[in-house]
């Protein structure tokens, strides 16, 4: 059965040509103009389009997706092009999605971009960063990460995160370990490839974190114990013990590893295409924080080590989309939803936040009630709905009920219901991102180089502005020597290894640009 699954790769080229022809005819039918309507004020009206079912796997699905989104007066599509180490696009280096409904020769991402741009919608490539696999039979393609760097790989070739006992399978599957040096090098390549090869409006992080574990500790989580990561932690801290899940130093180190990946992807993306928007789905589980300093005690920081509040403050994320998936009929959860939304409205740090709504958990009227409360807070950029396949729960809470009427599943957003007015009766443009479109600050990226990787791991770099009003920054390198800073005032800067007199590089920071400063680990 596995051989049959691996080698029966879907329709022939002739069948694909027929499907493409049919899609072209469908395009002509659907291209008739819709009634003109006055545009509403700028607002993010986004939709997550996951790749675990219908949405973009064929030309017909892609055409229907875009038409559905346009009829609902949405303006941004987060399209999932990487589920678990696989690809719904052809211009990459990872194996294609291996399901019967997807022909690996079809460039789903490229097709969605063309159709969406034709209709005026923005497209962000949604990439699951850390997940590798779940409980299915192993992937057929030998190139897949699970086959190359899974639990049976020797030594540092094993890239998966583990429990203290060495377990690699968690409730949400197997994950890469953000603290592994090879993972910190590999994932930015995945994002950079998409940025170079496709006419995207943005890239979208998801699962940019450690996996949740069985059971919930009051503090900490029993994850992140890949041997290569533990060795790095020991070198950085001088410790030889195996840290406990709630060890404060160990938790801070794990958060730093995730942030290293985000920082590098952000800066390398901006170096390639400065106008691209970098966004992320982020965690707002449980009780909300009450103030700026309380975020440290929340689930994203304690359970999955995702410091998205810090990313906004540092300026290495343009748009955060907290997944505020709350069942409206549960009073306690509804209170958490309102508390998180209030906190989010006050803590964007000059960037943008759009609230993620879990429509699949609510009937349309309840989703519209949440959307109205989000709009009432002010200072938020908009919303994103999860998801295209199941945008609303049925009256009994069944997630499959709302998927029974293709073409009409999103219309409650633009037409309303018998009890609720439409929130999106007319189209709206996507709001601008001033720091992207008219930047006042610049960025810096660099690599400390050496013949030996251990010489460049966790190295302190000194970045000092010359002239008057000088300020010194002290970024630290990731496992492979990469370092960087965002939101630097324009001017000349001297970059060198901390406490070294020689080997300095002088760079000029310009608004909206990424200056480059590479250093040698052996400068004296």
C-alpha positions as CSV (number, residue, x, y, z in Angstrom):
1,X,0.0,0.0,0.0
2,X,2.8,2.4,0.8
3,X,4.5,1.7,-2.6
4,X,1.2,2.4,-4.3
5,X,0.8,5.7,-2.4
6,X,4.4,6.7,-3.2
7,X,4.3,6.0,-6.9
8,X,0.8,6.8,-7.8
9,X,1.5,10.6,-8.1
10,X,-1.9,11.8,-9.5
11,X,-3.1,12.8,-12.9
12,X,-1.0,12.7,-16.1
13,X,0.3,15.7,-17.9
14,X,-2.6,15.5,-20.3
15,X,-5.1,15.4,-17.5
16,X,-3.4,18.4,-15.9
17,X,-3.6,20.3,-19.2
18,X,-7.4,19.6,-19.3
19,X,-7.8,20.9,-15.8
20,X,-5.8,24.1,-16.7
21,X,-8.0,24.6,-19.7
22,X,-11.1,24.2,-17.6
23,X,-9.7,26.7,-15.1
24,X,-9.2,29.2,-17.9
25,X,-12.8,28.8,-19.0
26,X,-13.9,29.2,-15.4
27,X,-11.8,32.4,-15.2
28,X,-13.7,33.9,-18.2
29,X,-17.0,33.0,-16.5
30,X,-16.1,34.5,-13.2
31,X,-14.4,37.6,-14.7
32,X,-17.7,39.5,-15.2
33,X,-17.5,42.7,-13.1
34,X,-19.2,42.9,-9.7
35,X,-21.4,45.9,-8.9
36,X,-19.2,48.9,-8.0
37,X,-19.2,50.0,-4.4
38,X,-17.5,52.7,-2.4
39,X,-14.4,51.6,-0.6
40,X,-14.4,51.6,3.2
41,X,-11.5,53.0,5.3
42,X,-8.3,50.9,5.2
43,X,-8.5,47.7,7.2
44,X,-6.8,44.3,7.1
45,X,-9.5,41.8,6.2
46,X,-7.4,38.6,6.0
47,X,-8.2,34.9,5.5
48,X,-6.1,31.9,6.4
49,X,-6.2,29.3,3.7
50,X,-4.8,26.0,5.0
51,X,-3.4,23.2,2.8
52,X,-5.1,20.4,4.7
53,X,-8.1,20.4,2.4
54,X,-9.6,22.3,-0.5
55,X,-8.4,25.8,-1.2
56,X,-5.5,26.0,-3.7
57,X,-4.5,22.5,-4.6
58,X,-5.9,22.8,-8.2
59,X,-6.5,25.7,-10.6
60,X,-10.2,25.4,-10.0
61,X,-9.8,25.6,-6.2
62,X,-7.6,28.7,-6.5
63,X,-10.1,30.4,-8.8
64,X,-13.0,29.7,-6.4
65,X,-10.9,30.8,-3.4
66,X,-10.2,34.2,-4.9
67,X,-13.8,34.7,-6.0
68,X,-15.1,33.7,-2.5
69,X,-12.7,36.1,-0.9
70,X,-13.6,39.0,-3.2
71,X,-17.3,38.4,-2.7
72,X,-16.7,38.7,1.0
73,X,-14.8,41.9,0.5
74,X,-11.6,40.5,2.0
75,X,-8.2,41.9,0.9
76,X,-5.4,39.6,2.2
77,X,-4.8,35.9,1.8
78,X,-2.5,33.9,4.1
79,X,-2.0,30.8,1.9
80,X,-0.3,27.8,3.4
81,X,2.5,26.7,1.1
82,X,4.5,24.6,3.6
83,X,2.6,22.3,6.0
84,X,5.3,19.9,7.4
85,X,8.5,20.2,5.4
86,X,6.7,20.0,2.1
87,X,5.8,22.5,-0.6
88,X,2.7,23.6,-2.6
89,X,5.0,25.4,-5.1
90,X,7.5,24.2,-7.7
91,X,10.4,26.7,-7.5
92,X,11.8,25.4,-4.2
93,X,14.1,22.7,-2.9
94,X,11.7,20.8,-0.5
95,X,9.5,17.9,-1.7
96,X,6.0,18.6,-2.9
97,X,2.9,18.0,-0.9
98,X,2.2,14.3,-1.1
99,X,-1.6,13.9,-1.2
100,X,-3.8,12.4,-4.0
101,X,-5.6,15.7,-4.5
102,X,-2.4,17.6,-5.4
103,X,-0.4,17.2,-8.6
104,X,3.3,18.0,-7.8
105,X,3.7,19.7,-11.2
106,X,1.1,22.4,-10.3
107,X,2.6,25.5,-8.8
108,X,-0.2,26.3,-6.4
109,X,1.5,29.4,-5.0
110,X,2.3,30.9,-8.3
111,X,-1.2,30.4,-9.6
112,X,-2.9,31.9,-6.5
113,X,-0.6,35.0,-6.7
114,X,-1.6,35.6,-10.4
115,X,-5.3,35.2,-9.7
116,X,-5.3,37.1,-6.5
117,X,-3.3,40.0,-7.9
118,X,-5.7,40.1,-10.9
119,X,-8.5,40.8,-8.4
120,X,-6.6,43.2,-6.2
121,X,-5.9,40.9,-3.2
122,X,-2.6,40.7,-1.4
123,X,-0.9,37.3,-0.9
124,X,1.3,36.2,2.0
125,X,3.1,32.9,1.8
126,X,2.1,31.1,5.0
127,X,5.0,28.8,6.2
128,X,4.8,26.4,9.1
129,X,8.3,26.8,10.4
130,X,9.0,24.0,12.9
131,X,6.6,21.1,12.2
132,X,8.0,18.2,10.4
133,X,5.5,15.3,10.5
134,X,2.7,13.9,12.6
135,X,1.4,10.4,12.9
136,X,1.0,9.4,9.3
137,X,3.3,6.8,7.5
138,X,6.7,8.3,6.8
139,X,7.0,10.5,3.7
140,X,7.9,8.9,0.5
141,X,10.4,11.4,-0.8
142,X,13.9,10.8,0.4
143,X,14.5,14.5,0.5
144,X,12.0,15.1,3.2
145,X,13.4,16.4,6.5
146,X,11.9,13.5,8.5
147,X,13.8,11.0,6.3
148,X,17.1,13.0,6.3
149,X,17.1,14.5,9.8
150,X,14.6,12.5,11.7
151,X,14.8,10.4,14.9
152,X,17.1,7.8,13.3
153,X,19.7,10.2,12.0
154,X,23.1,10.0,13.6
155,X,24.6,12.7,15.9
156,X,24.1,16.3,14.8
157,X,22.2,15.1,11.7
158,X,19.2,14.6,14.0
159,X,17.4,18.0,13.9
160,X,14.3,17.3,15.9
161,X,13.4,18.7,19.3
162,X,13.0,16.2,22.1
163,X,11.8,15.7,25.7
164,X,14.3,15.2,28.5
165,X,13.9,11.4,27.9
166,X,14.6,11.8,24.1
167,X,11.0,11.5,22.9
168,X,10.5,13.3,19.5
169,X,6.7,12.9,19.1
170,X,4.5,15.6,20.8
171,X,0.7,16.2,20.6
172,X,1.2,18.3,17.5
173,X,3.7,16.0,15.9
174,X,7.5,16.1,15.5
175,X,9.2,19.5,15.4
176,X,12.5,20.9,14.4
177,X,14.6,22.2,17.3
178,X,15.1,26.0,17.0
179,X,18.3,25.6,19.1
180,X,20.0,23.3,16.6
181,X,22.6,25.1,14.5
182,X,21.5,23.5,11.2
183,X,17.9,24.5,11.8
184,X,18.9,28.1,12.3
185,X,20.7,27.9,9.0
186,X,18.1,25.9,7.1
187,X,14.8,27.7,7.8
188,X,16.0,31.2,6.6
189,X,16.8,29.5,3.3
190,X,13.2,28.3,3.0
191,X,11.9,31.8,3.4
192,X,14.5,33.5,1.2
193,X,13.8,31.1,-1.6
194,X,10.1,32.1,-1.6
195,X,11.0,35.8,-1.5
196,X,13.3,35.5,-4.5
197,X,11.1,33.2,-6.6
198,X,7.6,34.7,-6.1
199,X,5.9,38.0,-6.5
200,X,4.7,38.0,-2.9
201,X,3.2,40.8,-0.8
202,X,4.5,39.2,2.4
203,X,5.7,36.1,4.2
204,X,3.8,34.7,7.1
205,X,5.3,32.7,10.0
206,X,3.4,30.0,11.8
207,X,4.5,27.5,14.4
208,X,7.5,29.7,14.9
209,X,7.9,28.2,18.4
210,X,8.5,25.0,20.3
211,X,5.7,22.4,20.4
212,X,3.2,22.2,23.2
213,X,3.6,19.1,25.4
214,X,1.2,16.7,27.1
215,X,0.0,18.2,30.4
216,X,0.7,21.8,31.4
217,X,3.3,22.8,34.0
218,X,2.8,25.9,36.0
219,X,6.0,27.2,34.5
220,X,8.2,25.9,31.7
221,X,7.9,23.0,29.3
222,X,9.7,19.7,28.8
223,X,10.9,20.3,25.2
224,X,14.0,21.6,23.5
225,X,16.4,18.9,24.7
226,X,18.0,18.0,21.3
227,X,21.6,17.0,22.2
228,X,23.2,19.7,19.9
229,X,21.0,22.4,21.5
230,X,21.9,21.2,25.0
231,X,25.6,21.4,24.2
232,X,25.2,24.9,22.9
233,X,23.3,25.9,26.1
234,X,26.0,24.4,28.2
235,X,28.7,26.3,26.3
236,X,26.8,29.6,26.6
237,X,26.2,29.3,30.3
238,X,29.1,27.3,31.6
239,X,26.7,24.7,33.0
240,X,27.1,21.0,32.8
241,X,23.7,19.9,34.3
242,X,20.6,19.0,32.4
243,X,18.3,22.0,33.0
244,X,14.8,21.4,34.4
245,X,11.9,22.4,32.1
246,X,11.1,25.5,34.3
247,X,14.8,26.6,34.7
248,X,14.7,30.4,34.1
249,X,18.0,30.5,32.3
250,X,17.0,27.6,30.1
251,X,13.6,29.1,29.3
252,X,15.3,32.4,28.3
253,X,17.8,30.6,26.1
254,X,15.0,28.8,24.3
255,X,13.1,32.0,23.6
256,X,16.3,33.5,22.3
257,X,16.8,30.7,19.7
258,X,13.3,31.2,18.2
259,X,14.0,35.0,18.1
260,X,17.3,34.3,16.3
261,X,15.4,32.7,13.4
262,X,12.8,35.5,13.2
263,X,15.5,38.1,13.2
264,X,17.5,36.5,10.5
265,X,14.5,35.9,8.3
266,X,13.2,39.4,8.8
267,X,16.6,41.1,7.9
268,X,17.4,38.9,5.0
269,X,13.9,39.4,3.6
270,X,14.2,43.2,3.9
271,X,17.6,43.0,2.2
272,X,16.0,41.1,-0.8
273,X,12.7,43.0,-1.0
274,X,12.4,46.0,1.4
275,X,8.7,46.5,0.8
276,X,7.7,43.0,1.7
277,X,5.6,42.6,4.9
278,X,6.8,40.0,7.4
279,X,3.9,38.7,9.5
280,X,3.3,35.9,12.0
281,X,0.5,33.9,13.6
282,X,1.3,34.1,17.3
283,X,0.0,32.6,20.6
284,X,-2.4,34.3,23.0
285,X,-3.5,31.3,25.1
286,X,-5.1,31.5,28.5
287,X,-5.5,34.5,30.8
288,X,-4.2,37.7,29.2
289,X,-1.5,39.9,30.7
290,X,-2.6,43.0,32.6
291,X,0.4,45.2,31.7
292,X,3.7,45.5,29.8
293,X,5.7,43.4,32.3
294,X,3.1,40.7,32.7
295,X,3.7,39.2,29.3
296,X,6.6,37.2,30.7
297,X,4.1,35.0,32.6
298,X,1.8,34.2,29.7
299,X,1.6,30.9,27.8
300,X,3.6,32.1,24.7
301,X,6.6,32.8,27.0
302,X,6.2,29.9,29.4
303,X,4.9,27.0,27.3
304,X,6.2,27.5,23.7
305,X,8.9,30.2,24.2
306,X,7.6,32.6,21.6
307,X,8.4,36.2,22.5
308,X,6.3,37.9,19.9
309,X,5.8,41.0,22.1
310,X,9.6,41.4,22.0
311,X,9.7,41.0,18.2
312,X,7.3,43.9,17.8
313,X,9.3,46.0,20.2
314,X,12.6,45.2,18.5
315,X,11.1,45.9,15.0
316,X,11.7,42.4,13.5
317,X,8.0,41.8,12.7
318,X,5.7,44.1,10.7
319,X,2.4,42.4,11.5
320,X,1.5,40.1,14.4
321,X,-1.7,38.1,14.1
322,X,-2.6,36.7,17.6
323,X,-4.8,33.6,17.2
324,X,-7.5,34.7,19.5
325,X,-9.6,31.6,18.9
326,X,-12.3,31.8,21.6
327,X,-15.6,30.2,21.8
328,X,-18.1,33.0,22.3
329,X,-20.5,30.9,24.3
330,X,-18.0,30.2,27.0
331,X,-18.0,33.2,29.5
332,X,-14.5,32.6,30.8
333,X,-13.0,32.2,27.4
334,X,-14.9,35.2,26.1
335,X,-13.4,37.3,28.9
336,X,-9.9,36.1,28.0
337,X,-10.6,37.1,24.4
338,X,-11.6,40.6,25.4
339,X,-8.7,40.9,27.7
340,X,-6.1,39.9,25.1
341,X,-7.7,42.1,22.4
342,X,-7.5,45.1,24.8
343,X,-3.8,44.3,25.6
344,X,-3.0,43.8,21.9
345,X,-4.5,47.2,21.1
346,X,-2.0,48.9,23.4
347,X,1.2,46.9,22.7
348,X,1.9,47.1,19.0
349,X,5.1,49.2,19.6
350,X,4.7,51.1,16.4
351,X,4.0,48.0,14.3
352,X,0.7,46.4,13.4
353,X,-1.6,43.9,15.0
354,X,-4.6,42.2,13.4
355,X,-6.7,39.9,15.6
356,X,-7.1,36.3,14.5
357,X,-10.7,35.1,14.9
358,X,-11.5,31.4,15.3
359,X,-14.6,31.3,13.2
360,X,-14.6,27.5,13.2
361,X,-15.5,27.6,16.9
362,X,-18.4,30.0,16.5
363,X,-21.7,30.4,14.6
364,X,-21.6,33.4,12.2
365,X,-23.4,35.7,14.6
366,X,-20.9,35.1,17.4
367,X,-18.0,35.7,15.0
368,X,-19.5,39.0,14.0
369,X,-20.0,39.9,17.6
370,X,-16.3,39.3,18.3
371,X,-15.3,41.3,15.1
372,X,-17.4,44.2,16.3
373,X,-15.6,44.3,19.6
374,X,-12.2,44.2,17.9
375,X,-13.2,47.2,15.8
376,X,-14.4,49.0,18.9
377,X,-10.9,48.9,20.5
378,X,-9.3,51.1,17.9
379,X,-5.5,51.1,17.2
380,X,-5.8,47.6,15.7
381,X,-5.1,47.0,12.0
382,X,-7.9,44.6,11.3
383,X,-8.7,40.9,11.6
384,X,-7.9,37.5,10.0
385,X,-10.4,34.7,9.9
386,X,-9.6,31.0,10.5
387,X,-10.3,29.5,8.1
388,X,-11.3,29.4,4.5
389,X,-12.4,25.7,4.7
390,X,-14.5,26.1,7.9
391,X,-15.1,29.8,8.5
392,X,-17.9,29.2,10.9
393,X,-19.3,26.5,13.2
394,X,-22.8,25.2,12.9
395,X,-25.5,25.8,15.4
396,X,-24.4,22.7,17.4
397,X,-20.8,23.7,17.2
398,X,-19.9,21.1,14.6
399,X,-17.0,22.4,12.6
400,X,-18.0,20.6,9.4
401,X,-21.5,22.2,9.1
402,X,-20.4,25.5,7.6
403,X,-18.4,23.8,4.8
404,X,-21.4,22.3,3.2
405,X,-22.2,25.3,1.0
406,X,-19.2,26.1,-1.2
407,X,-19.3,29.7,-2.6
408,X,-21.5,30.9,0.3
409,X,-19.4,30.1,3.3
410,X,-17.9,33.6,3.6
411,X,-20.9,35.7,2.6
412,X,-22.0,36.4,6.2
413,X,-19.0,38.8,6.2
414,X,-20.3,41.0,3.3
415,X,-24.0,40.3,3.5
416,X,-24.6,39.8,7.3
417,X,-27.1,37.4,8.8
418,X,-30.7,37.6,9.7
419,X,-29.7,38.9,13.2
420,X,-26.4,40.8,12.5
421,X,-25.4,43.5,9.9
422,X,-22.6,42.9,7.5
423,X,-19.2,44.1,8.8
424,X,-17.7,44.2,5.3
425,X,-20.5,45.5,3.0
426,X,-18.0,47.3,0.7
427,X,-14.4,46.7,-0.2
428,X,-11.6,48.2,1.8
429,X,-7.9,48.8,1.0
430,X,-5.1,47.3,3.1
431,X,-3.7,49.9,5.4
432,X,-0.3,51.2,4.8
433,X,2.8,50.2,6.9
434,X,4.6,53.6,7.3
435,X,7.9,52.0,8.5
436,X,7.9,49.9,5.3
437,X,6.7,52.4,2.8
438,X,8.3,55.6,4.2
439,X,11.0,54.3,6.6
440,X,12.9,56.6,8.9
441,X,15.3,53.9,10.2
442,X,17.6,51.4,8.7
443,X,18.9,47.9,9.5
444,X,22.1,46.0,9.9
445,X,23.0,42.4,9.3
446,X,26.3,40.5,9.4
447,X,28.0,37.3,10.1
448,X,31.0,36.5,12.3
449,X,33.1,34.0,10.3
450,X,35.5,31.3,11.4
451,X,36.7,27.9,10.3
452,X,35.1,26.5,13.4
453,X,31.4,27.0,14.1
454,X,31.9,27.0,17.9
455,X,34.0,30.1,17.6
456,X,31.1,32.2,16.2
457,X,28.2,30.9,18.4
458,X,26.8,33.4,20.9
459,X,29.5,36.0,20.3
460,X,28.9,39.6,21.4
461,X,29.2,42.3,18.7
462,X,29.6,46.0,19.4
463,X,27.7,48.4,17.1
464,X,28.5,52.1,17.8
465,X,27.3,55.1,16.0
466,X,30.0,57.7,15.2
467,X,29.7,61.4,15.8
468,X,27.4,63.1,18.3
469,X,24.6,61.4,20.1
470,X,26.4,58.1,20.0
471,X,24.8,55.0,21.2
472,X,26.3,51.5,21.5
473,X,24.4,48.3,20.8
474,X,25.5,44.8,21.8
475,X,23.8,42.1,19.6
476,X,24.8,38.5,20.0
477,X,25.2,36.0,17.2
478,X,23.2,32.9,16.6
479,X,24.6,29.4,16.3
480,X,26.1,30.2,12.9
481,X,27.5,33.7,13.6
482,X,24.6,35.7,12.2
483,X,23.7,39.0,14.0
484,X,21.6,42.0,13.2
485,X,19.6,45.0,14.4
486,X,16.5,46.8,13.2
487,X,15.3,50.4,13.7
488,X,18.8,52.0,13.6
489,X,18.8,55.8,13.0
490,X,20.6,56.7,9.8
491,X,24.3,57.5,10.0
492,X,27.7,55.9,10.2
493,X,28.4,53.0,12.5
494,X,31.5,51.1,13.6
495,X,30.9,47.4,13.9
496,X,33.4,45.1,15.6
497,X,33.6,42.2,18.0
498,X,33.1,43.3,21.6
499,X,36.3,44.1,23.5
500,X,38.4,43.9,20.3
501,X,40.5,46.8,19.0
502,X,41.1,45.6,15.5
503,X,38.9,44.2,12.7
504,X,36.2,46.9,12.8
505,X,34.0,47.6,9.8
506,X,32.4,51.0,9.2
507,X,28.9,50.9,7.6
508,X,26.4,53.6,6.6
509,X,22.8,53.0,7.7
510,X,20.2,54.3,5.3
511,X,16.4,54.4,5.8
512,X,14.7,51.2,4.8
513,X,18.0,49.5,3.8
514,X,19.9,46.6,5.3
515,X,23.6,47.4,5.7
516,X,26.1,44.5,5.7
517,X,29.0,44.1,8.1
518,X,30.9,40.7,8.2
519,X,33.5,40.1,10.8
520,X,36.3,37.6,11.5
521,X,36.2,35.7,14.8
522,X,39.9,35.9,15.0
523,X,40.3,39.7,14.9
524,X,42.5,41.1,17.6
